[in-house]
């Protein structure tokens, strides 16, 4: 059900009822699968998921004391997968994330296996999504990236940078140097980036520049080029509203880039939050490129989901839609008159 994303709340509630008293017998792999199944189907059974978290923390504590049964303690990779699942259902379990942070710091300091670049990236992204500001974790991970940059693929660097840059304070010159090296490596290996990775890299670049760090314009152009190369990717979701907003301010004249973004946006509209509608419309309003199909799609989906908008976001959306050519202006006026 989780893999197929079939949401059956009654079935999942029954699974939770049966499994909860026997969590002690569940393997680490199955603990992860349980959490991922609830996350994939958007079933926020917080009571059960908190029990999964508590059981995981007990096992990690037992392992640190040398009293855990063989094979009962999750690996660091499995901890990061649990963290990712909790982030998807917005479960802010501070004790769990503090435990993960301590484990990451200990394993990295001792050079023990477990914290792979991908696992560290997942954990940092989960913390960022939940607004859990584990500054110590971010500092430790960034220090490890600086010392072992050759071990980190471009996608992991982009994800780590996107998660840590908004939280870490503006620091000394070495912080700028670390960001510069990370962005250089990301752009050098841009052929390995997926759409999701490009989204992380663009956000990383925008946040770092927002903290007064200066980077070559070639970084922006390299990421724009990679996104255009992925024009025919019709499946992957990414933070397209943030991407178009960043590119609109840095390279507003790249028609092919904005054509690609307008092509990709249609599959995202069903999962957009109100702020994403506003960001995308604002970004598109800042460039000369126009696509009336996008204005029509924004109009259609805004009508369907008007109840989700605050008055402020609704007014912002109508204002930016009015700047999307004659079609956008007409639809904005129709939405305003409809009184939704």
C-alpha positions in Angstrom: 0.0 0.0 0.0 2.9 2.4 0.8 4.7 1.7 -2.5 1.4 2.1 -4.5 0.4 5.1 -2.3 -3.0 3.6 -1.6 -4.5 5.5 1.4 -6.7 3.2 3.5 -6.9 4.8 7.0 -8.9 2.0 8.5 -6.4 -0.6 7.3 -3.4 1.4 8.6 -5.1 2.0 11.9 -5.6 -1.7 12.3 -1.9 -2.4 11.4 -0.9 0.1 14.0 -3.2 -1.5 16.6 -1.8 -4.9 16.0 1.9 -4.0 15.7 2.2 -1.4 18.5 2.3 -4.0 21.4 4.9 -6.0 19.5 7.3 -3.3 18.3 10.0 -4.9 20.3 9.9 -7.9 17.9 10.0 -5.8 14.7 13.3 -5.7 12.8 15.0 -2.3 12.1 14.3 -2.8 8.4 10.6 -3.3 9.1 10.5 -0.3 11.5 11.7 1.8 8.5 9.2 0.2 6.2 6.3 0.9 8.5 7.3 4.6 8.9 7.8 5.0 5.1 4.4 3.4 4.4 2.6 5.8 6.6 4.6 8.7 5.1 4.0 7.6 1.5 0.2 7.5 2.0 0.1 10.8 4.1 -1.5 9.0 7.1 -0.3 11.0 10.1 -0.8 8.4 12.8 1.4 10.3 15.3 0.6 8.1 18.3 2.0 5.0 16.5 4.9 6.8 14.8 6.0 8.3 18.1 6.1 4.7 19.4 8.3 3.7 16.5 10.5 6.6 17.3 10.7 5.7 21.0 11.5 2.1 20.2 14.3 3.2 17.9 15.8 5.4 20.5 15.7 2.6 23.1 17.5 0.3 20.7 20.2 2.9 19.9 20.7 3.6 23.7 21.0 -0.2 24.3 23.6 -0.5 21.5 25.7 2.4 23.0 25.6 0.5 26.4 26.5 -2.8 24.7 23.2 -4.5 25.8 21.3 -4.5 22.5 20.4 -8.0 21.0 22.3 -8.7 17.8 20.8 -7.1 14.7 18.2 -5.1 16.7 19.8 -1.6 16.4 19.1 0.4 13.2 22.1 1.5 11.1 22.7 5.2 10.6 21.3 4.9 7.1 18.1 3.5 8.6 18.0 6.3 11.1 18.2 8.9 8.3 15.4 7.0 6.4 13.2 7.2 9.5 14.0 10.9 9.8 13.0 11.5 6.2 9.7 9.6 6.8 9.0 11.7 9.9 9.6 14.9 8.0 7.1 13.9 5.3 4.3 13.6 7.9 5.6 16.7 9.8 6.4 14.8 13.0 8.7 17.0 15.0 10.2 14.6 17.4 13.1 16.6 18.9 14.5 13.8 21.0 14.8 11.5 17.9 16.6 14.2 15.9 18.9 15.1 18.8 19.8 11.4 19.0 20.5 11.2 15.3 22.7 14.3 15.6 24.7 12.8 18.4 25.1 9.6 16.5 26.3 11.5 13.4 28.9 13.5 15.4 30.2 10.4 17.2 30.5 8.3 14.0 32.2 11.0 12.0 34.6 11.8 14.8 35.6 8.2 15.2 35.7 7.5 11.5 33.2 4.6 11.8 31.0 3.4 8.9 27.4 4.5 8.6 27.2 8.2 7.8 27.4 8.1 4.0 27.0 11.4 2.1 23.5 10.4 1.0 22.4 9.5 4.6 23.8 12.8 6.0 22.0 14.7 3.2 18.7 13.0 4.1 19.1 13.8 7.8 20.0 17.4 7.2 17.1 17.8 4.8 14.6 16.2 7.3 15.8 18.7 10.0 15.4 21.6 7.6 11.9 20.6 6.5 10.7 20.3 10.1 12.4 23.6 11.2 14.5 21.7 13.7 17.6 23.8 13.8 20.3 21.2 14.7 23.1 23.7 14.3 25.7 21.4 15.8 24.8 18.7 13.3 25.0 21.1 10.4 28.4 22.4 11.6 29.8 18.8 12.0 28.5 17.8 8.5 29.9 21.0 6.9 33.3 20.4 8.6 33.3 16.8 7.2 32.4 18.0 3.8 35.2 20.5 3.9 37.8 17.9 4.9 36.5 15.1 2.7 34.9 16.9 -0.3 36.2 14.2 -2.7 33.8 11.6 -1.1 30.6 13.7 -1.8 28.7 13.4 -5.0 27.2 16.6 -6.5 23.6 15.7 -5.5 24.5 15.2 -1.9 26.5 18.4 -1.8 23.5 20.3 -3.2 21.1 18.8 -0.7 23.4 19.4 2.3 24.0 23.0 1.2 20.3 23.7 0.7 19.5 22.4 4.2 22.4 24.0 6.1 22.9 27.4 4.5 19.6 29.0 5.8 20.4 28.0 9.4 24.2 28.5 9.7 25.1 32.1 10.5 27.3 34.2 8.2 30.7 33.2 9.3 34.4 33.9 8.5 36.1 33.5 5.2 36.4 29.7 5.5 32.6 29.4 5.3 32.6 31.3 2.1 35.4 29.1 0.9 33.5 25.9 1.8 30.4 27.2 -0.1 32.4 28.2 -3.1 34.1 24.8 -3.3 30.7 23.0 -2.9 29.1 25.0 -5.7 32.1 24.6 -7.9 31.9 20.8 -7.5 28.2 20.8 -8.0 28.5 22.7 -11.3 31.5 20.7 -12.4 29.4 17.5 -12.1 26.1 19.0 -13.2 25.6 16.2 -15.7 24.9 13.9 -12.7 22.2 16.2 -11.2 18.5 15.2 -11.4 15.7 17.8 -11.3 15.4 17.5 -7.6 19.1 18.0 -7.2 19.0 21.1 -9.4 16.3 22.4 -7.1 18.5 21.9 -4.1 21.5 23.5 -5.8 19.5 26.6 -6.9 18.1 27.1 -3.4 21.6 26.7 -1.9 23.1 29.3 -4.3 20.2 31.7 -3.6 20.4 31.5 0.2 24.2 31.7 0.2 24.2 34.8 -2.0 21.4 36.3 0.2 24.0 36.2 3.0 26.3 38.5 1.1 28.6 35.8 -0.3 29.7 36.5 -3.9 29.8 33.7 -6.5 30.5 33.7 -10.2 27.5 34.1 -12.5 28.7 30.9 -14.3 27.2 28.9 -11.4 23.7 30.1 -12.2 24.1 29.6 -15.9 25.4 26.0 -15.4 22.4 25.1 -13.3 20.0 26.7 -15.8 21.7 24.7 -18.6 21.3 21.5 -16.7 17.6 22.1 -16.1 17.0 22.7 -19.8 18.8 19.4 -20.5 16.2 17.7 -18.3 13.3 19.3 -20.2 11.9 15.9 -21.2 11.9 14.5 -17.7 8.1 14.2 -17.1 8.0 12.5 -13.7 10.2 13.9 -11.0 8.9 16.6 -8.7 11.1 19.4 -7.4 10.8 22.8 -5.8 9.9 24.4 -9.1 8.3 27.5 -7.5 11.5 28.4 -5.7 13.6 27.6 -8.8 11.6 29.9 -11.2 11.7 32.7 -8.6 15.5 32.5 -8.3 16.2 32.2 -12.1 13.7 35.1 -12.8 16.0 37.5 -10.9 19.3 36.2 -12.2 18.8 35.3 -15.8 15.3 36.6 -16.9 16.2 36.6 -20.6 16.7 32.8 -21.0 13.5 31.9 -22.9 14.3 28.2 -23.2 14.7 27.9 -19.4 11.3 29.4 -18.6 9.7 27.4 -21.4 11.0 24.3 -19.6 9.7 25.4 -16.2 6.3 26.2 -17.7 6.3 22.7 -19.2 7.1 21.1 -15.9 4.8 23.1 -13.7 1.6 21.3 -14.7 2.4 18.1 -12.9 3.2 20.1 -9.7 -0.1 22.0 -9.4 -2.0 19.2 -7.7 0.6 19.2 -4.8 1.4 22.9 -4.7 0.8 24.7 -1.4 -0.7 28.3 -1.6 2.7 29.9 -1.3 3.9 27.8 -4.2 1.2 29.2 -6.5 2.2 32.7 -5.4 5.9 32.1 -5.9 5.5 30.6 -9.4 3.2 33.4 -10.6 5.5 36.0 -9.1 8.6 34.4 -10.8 6.9 34.2 -14.2 5.6 37.8 -13.9 9.2 39.0 -13.6 10.3 37.7 -17.1 9.2 38.4 -20.7 8.3 34.8 -21.5 4.6 34.1 -21.5 2.6 30.8 -21.8 -1.2 31.2 -21.7 -1.5 27.5 -20.9 0.1 28.2 -17.5 -2.2 31.1 -16.8 -5.1 28.9 -17.6 -3.8 26.1 -15.4 -3.1 28.4 -12.5 -6.7 29.8 -12.8 -8.2 26.2 -12.9 -6.2 24.9 -9.9 -6.7 28.2 -7.9 -10.4 27.8 -8.2 -10.3 24.2 -7.1 -8.2 25.0 -4.0 -9.3 28.5 -3.2 -10.3 27.4 0.4 -6.7 26.7 1.2 -5.5 30.2 0.6 -5.3 33.0 3.2 -6.6 36.4 2.1 -3.0 37.7 1.8 -1.9 34.8 -0.5 -5.0 35.0 -2.6 -4.5 38.7 -3.2 -0.9 38.1 -4.1 -1.7 35.4 -6.5 -4.3 37.5 -8.3 -1.9 40.5 -8.5 0.9 38.4 -10.1 -1.5 36.6 -12.4 -2.6 39.9 -13.7 1.0 40.5 -14.9 1.0 37.3 -17.0 -0.2 38.9 -20.3 -3.7 39.5 -21.5 -4.9 36.0 -20.7 -3.5 36.2 -17.1 -5.1 39.6 -16.6 -8.5 38.4 -17.8 -8.4 35.4 -15.6 -7.3 37.4 -12.6 -10.2 39.7 -13.0 -12.6 36.8 -13.4 -11.3 35.2 -10.2 -11.6 38.5 -8.3 -15.2 39.0 -9.5 -16.1 35.4 -8.6 -15.6 36.3 -5.0 -13.8 33.0 -4.1 
